[in-house]
Structures are given as structure tokens and as C-alpha cells.
Amino acid sequence: MQLNADVIVIGAGVVGLSTALSLQGRGFDVLVLDREGPAAGASAGNAGAFAFTDILPLASPGILKKAPKWLLDPLGPLSVPPGYALQIAPWMFRFWRACSPARVRQSTLAQTALMDYSKAALEPFLTETGTLGMLEKKGNLQVYESKAELEASLPGWQARAEHGIDFRHMDAAEMATLQPGLAPRFSHGTFTPGWYSIADPKLYTLALADRFRAKGGRIERGEVTALEHLSDGVKLLGHASASWRADKVVLAAGAFSHQIARSLGDKIPLETERGYNTTLPPDAFDLKTQITFGGHGFVISRLSTGIRVGGAVELGGLKRPANFRRSEAMLKKAKAFLPCLKDQGGTQWMGFRPSLPDSLPAIGHARSSHRVVYAFGHGHLGLTQSAGTARLVSDLIQDRDPQIDLSPFSPQRF
């Protein structure tokens, strides 16, 4: 069998390219295939955060308490379009089961292990790829509109404290010193200094692509629709009779991954969180740190290319048209929360975040082929966990024992 590469990585987002570079560094000839090209999906428009302190799963008792109120607002932090409700019902049932205290404890431990591993891997990876200068360490400020809202968050902060995460609760005066310009409605906050960010997620992902090519890697446009296990490798099938062959394959195609995984017998309940944002010009606001408005489900980040206002969760699949009223609603709130914000001249964006019901990614071998490794479903944390995932997947490709327990991330856990 003539191979197109030792390893083919499906997906040119931040997880796929990080993995391709890691494998390349271990001596493999690597080809990356992507339906659109580098940084075309969620890797282009995220908030730019390495959220290593964000160890609590989205699936939790706390979200169940907020969800009914949020779901009543079609432009709120969490929404399901009425026409999609029946289709997503099985995923929502799994999400509800994952919110039990016992499962949340298990997910938190697993998430913490992956976060710690990814944080340890990040700066060496950035150094190796020549992108360390894009890393920023300006922290994150979570703001609250009342003492009661802060107190409701304390169990989550206690869980972080137990894992050694540094944070500091603040009153309004302390917040004003850290970040001038907040509306008086925010009376309390919590600052997390160990929250890193990247200058711009799209430029970072494109820099990884450039580095990969410069070292001899190939990136081609091609939409893979199915995988076929062969006795001496893997065949990748695409549209119009296109096909490729490799010794091994990494599936890191984000929100489209589960469709390809079905061809190998893995039915993975991946759903699409449609994320929205608006990127304003760099002078829109003097932002000192990333701000999280947790009660409203969005964040404001400073990038090298502008001020990004985005977040929220719309569980609406891959085919529905974008509803940019969600971007407009977040921007309207941002203006109210930061009265000096210049809210004109922004660029809107919508992207697909691949999410599994228990908030953990799928990292592991395919059910029917040890030659195929899955690396998808990171939800909001693809950038955050990209360097760690790349190392883990490279170990699996080389049949090495990974340095953390991957059983909680098994693609077959469902």
C-alpha cells in the first residue's frame, strides 16, 4: 500500500495542528487534511484564553439551577432553538445525568489532570514552535452583581482551592483598581492570576500552520467523510472518490468529528455549541484583564487585533443559519456593563464548539482500529488543552503509555 503519510491528521484547528507538530517533532511524516484550511473553525474566533483554572465541568448542579431561567430567554446565555429541541433531547438527557454530584466529582478530577498536564506542556510547546512571544499572563476577573451571587459561587472556588489554584475575592473598590470602568452594579469579583491568554487565537493557529510547513509538513484541503480500517493501515474516503492512505490517523475535526467516527462503529454523542462574538477595534476599551460576566454567560478579552465580546451557548447543530442577534445582545450588555466601551465598528463571528455531555473531550483509540486516535470534543477548552492533548495523542500513536489516566476521556465511555 502506497502511503500519503505516516500519519494523517484530520483537522487544521489548534488541536489538530498542535498534534501534527508534536508528531513531526517525533520523526513522523505528517499530512494534515482539513475541509477549509487552517484556523477556519472555532480556533479562529475563540476568546483567546488558556483557562487552566476552569476545572469545573459545564455539566454541574449549578448549571441545572440556572438553565430554566436562561432557556426562557432566546438571546440569553443558554438557548436551544425550538426546531432543534427534539433532535438534541438525547444529548440533553446525558448532560442531565452528568450533572449528578458523583459524576461532577469524577469529571472535575479528570479535567484537573488534563489542565495540569496541558499547562505544563504549554510553554515548552510555544518555545519549540517560536510562538512564546504571543503568550500573555494578565489573569481573569469574574464579576458578580451581589454578595449573594458571589456566595453562590463559593463551592466552585473551594474546589479550585483544593487543587491549589490561586484566586482572590474582591470588593468594588479593589476591582476598580484592577479594572477601571466597571458599572457600579458589580459589587464583588474574583481575580484569578493564573489565567493565560494568546495574542490572537487565529494568528496563533496560522503561526502553527506556518511552522509545520516550514519543517516539511503538508496541509491540504480535503473533506474526509469516512475511515476504513485496513490490515496494513487506514484508508480515508472523501467526496468525489477522493481517498488517502496512512499508517495511522488522528481525528481532530472538531464539531464534524463524530460524523467521521461513525464509519468505524463509534457513536459519540457530540453536540455543537454555536459560539458568537463581536470583535471591536483595539481602542474600544482600556481592558486590563479578561472579564467574565458569569451570570450572563460571556467574556470580554483583549487581543492584539481588538476587543472581543463573546460567549454564550446556543445548542443548535451545524446546519441552522447564524443568529447574530445573539452577538448584538451580548454587545448591548457589554456597553451597559462597561459604560465607556466604544461599541461601534465591530466584526461579528459565529463558530462551532464541539461538546460532549460530560464536558470532557474524547481522547483515545477508535473502537475497531488501534491505528486511529480520536482527539475532539474539547468544548470551550480546545485552545487551553491543545498542547497537552498533542502530547497524549502522540504517545498513543507511538503505543506509549500516556502520562495521565485517559480512561475518563475514552471515546467509548458513552
Secondary structure, 3 states (H helix, E strand, C coil): CCCCEEEEEECCCHHHHHHHHHHHHCCCCEEEEECCCCCCCHHHHCCCEECCCCCCCCCCHHHHHHHHHHHCCCCCCEECCHHHHHHHHHHHHHHHHHCCHHHHHHHHHHHHHHHHHHHHHHHHHHHHCCCHHHEECCCEEEEECCHHHHHHHHHHHHHHHHCCCCCEEEEHHHHHHHCCCCCCCCCEEEEECCCEEECCHHHHHHHHHHHHHHCCCEEEECCEEEEEEECCEEEEEEHHHCEEEEEEEEECCHHHHHHHHHHHCCCCCCEEEEEEEEEECHHHCCCCCEEEEHHHCEEEEEECCEEEEEEEEEECCCCCCCCCHHHHHHHHHHHHHCCCCCCCCCEEEEEEEEECCCCCCEEEECCCCCCEEEEECEHHHCCCCHHHHHHHHHHHHCCCCCCCCCHHHCCCCC
